[in-house]
Amino acid sequence: MPEPPSSPKDIKLSPKKWYKRKLLIYPVIIVVVIIGIIYYGMGNVNKPSIGVVTNPTPAQQAAGLSFNFTPHAVTGSYISFAYPKLLSVDSTAQKPQYPILESHVYKYNDTGSWLLAIAVTDLQSDSLKADSSYYARLLNPTEYRLSTVVVKNNSFQVMTDTQAVGFSKVAFSLHNNMSADISLNVNDDSGTANPQKAFNIALGSFSWR
């Protein structure tokens, strides 16, 4: 009886057996390829996508905003004025306490924030230097630029914050030992045209009663 072959190389298959074994290998290869394709596809689906985020330009920001500049009239105890309807009453604003006689605060939130505040203060003086808000700015000319603005026979001393980001102006009006402070602060970088338009509405409609 012959001895078994010492290694696989010594095994010689008949052509028929070799052909059958080759046919069995093909399905295995196909299955392995399909599994590899599925695994690769699932990996791409579950992998987080990578994108580039860019900030909108000021022009794009302004284009997406809806500004209603229709004036809304207000009649107070000492003054009358109007504010653009894009602003809403700030219900959280504190009630005036002496020497503040009257106070109105309005706000608007967009890419930044808008705050319009109008207050009447009893100075007991015929000089705006008695108004601490005015005098503090007057003592700091490197930051605050003073100008005189006349609108419909009303003269305002306007302080512009030259270092503010956005828009920051306060107009002061003196009348019978009282001062009216009209301030608008807009903290965004969408330009000054719309804030200036809102500020002009307040100044153009202002009057003492």
Salt bridges, closest charged atoms under 4 A:
ASP90 OD1 - LYS107 NZ 3.91
GLU102 OE2 - HIS104 NE2 2.71
